[in-house]
Amino acid sequence: MPAAPDILEQTAQSTQLDTPWNVVVHNDPINLMSYVTLVFQRVFEYPKEKATKHMLEVHELGRSVVWTGLREKAEFYVQQLHQHLLLSTLEKSDGA
């Protein structure tokens, strides 16, 4: 029975990787709203209307969940947003 802990550990790791993750963009006093909209269009390939909706959420609510999916892709998006100087974080999705 020594194999059981290994199997449980592998299953837990696999489940954590499959858990949906949110990419959250936070409001900041630096970037113009038009710039934030443009970044959303470039990074996520969102149409202008969807990019504007998320930008307004960031501006009015202080944050917006701009994308949800697998952790590796979410980490990539956060890195891309940081390269565009947008304050963004990664968090586990509530739907997990």
C-alpha positions in Angstrom: 0.0 0.0 0.0 2.9 2.5 -0.1 1.8 3.5 -3.7 -1.5 5.0 -2.4 0.0 8.3 -1.1 1.8 8.8 -4.4 -1.4 8.4 -6.4 -3.3 10.7 -4.1 -0.6 13.4 -4.4 -0.6 13.1 -8.2 -4.4 13.4 -8.3 -4.3 16.5 -6.1 -1.7 18.1 -8.3 -3.6 17.2 -11.5 -6.9 18.6 -10.0 -5.1 21.8 -9.0 -3.8 22.3 -12.5 -7.3 21.7 -13.9 -8.9 24.2 -11.5 -10.1 27.3 -13.3 -8.1 30.5 -12.6 -9.1 34.1 -13.0 -7.0 36.8 -14.5 -7.9 40.0 -12.6 -7.0 43.5 -13.6 -7.0 46.2 -10.9 -7.5 49.9 -11.2 -4.5 52.2 -11.1 -4.2 55.9 -11.3 -1.6 55.8 -14.1 -3.1 54.3 -17.2 -5.6 56.0 -19.5 -8.9 54.2 -20.0 -8.3 54.2 -23.8 -4.9 52.5 -23.2 -6.4 49.8 -21.0 -9.1 49.1 -23.6 -6.4 48.8 -26.3 -4.3 46.4 -24.2 -7.4 44.2 -23.7 -7.9 44.1 -27.4 -4.3 43.2 -28.1 -3.7 40.7 -25.3 -7.1 38.9 -25.4 -8.1 39.8 -29.0 -11.4 41.1 -27.5 -13.6 43.2 -29.7 -13.7 46.9 -28.7 -17.1 46.6 -27.0 -16.0 43.7 -24.7 -12.6 45.4 -24.0 -14.4 48.6 -23.1 -16.8 46.7 -20.8 -13.9 45.3 -18.8 -12.1 48.6 -18.8 -15.2 50.2 -17.3 -15.4 47.5 -14.6 -11.8 48.2 -13.7 -12.5 51.9 -13.6 -15.8 51.8 -11.7 -15.5 48.7 -9.5 -11.7 48.7 -9.0 -11.2 45.3 -10.7 -12.4 43.1 -13.5 -12.1 39.4 -14.1 -10.9 39.6 -17.7 -10.3 35.9 -18.4 -10.9 32.5 -16.7 -9.3 29.2 -17.6 -6.3 26.9 -17.0 -3.6 28.2 -14.8 -0.7 28.0 -17.3 -2.6 30.2 -19.8 -3.8 32.5 -17.0 -0.1 33.0 -15.8 0.8 33.8 -19.4 -1.9 36.5 -19.6 -0.9 38.0 -16.3 2.7 38.2 -17.6 1.5 39.9 -20.8 -0.6 42.4 -18.8 2.4 43.2 -16.6 4.5 43.8 -19.8 1.9 46.4 -20.7 2.2 47.9 -17.2 -1.3 46.9 -16.0 -1.7 45.8 -12.4 -3.1 42.3 -12.6 -3.2 39.2 -10.5 -4.2 35.5 -10.6 -6.8 34.0 -8.3 -8.6 30.7 -8.1 -12.1 30.9 -9.7 -15.1 30.6 -7.4 -16.5 28.1 -9.8 -13.8 25.6 -8.9 
